[in-house]
Amino acid sequence: MIQGGDIVYGNGYGSISIYGPSFDDENFIIKHTGPGLLSMANAGPNTNGCQFFVTAIATPWLDGFHVVLEGMEVVRTIENTPTGSNDRPLNNVIVDTCTVQTLDVPYDVPLN
């Protein structure tokens, strides 16, 4: 699993959103069926902020707890970033653009 997005402290303990300290859960329609899924990280119900994670394998135990947002191209880019101690990237990994996509039907991730 790749996790990041702490724009408050940069150590995994900070979180904030455009709505304030946190925002409510949205839905849990999409399941964590394979690698490459980008989801909101949180500390429990309705505690979403700025942190996110990317799955490296199927993680069904996360279903119903995190909202899946995106796919594999994000993972492959981050996956190829050299890391140092504590598995932290040697260079900053910055997400500078994103797209919000609404799905009308359930989505299943290809496993390749």
Summary of the structure (lengths in Angstrom):
residues: 112
radius of gyration: 14.0
end to end distance: 16.8
largest distance: 42.1
contacts: 253
relative contact order: 0.23
helix: 12%
strand: 16%
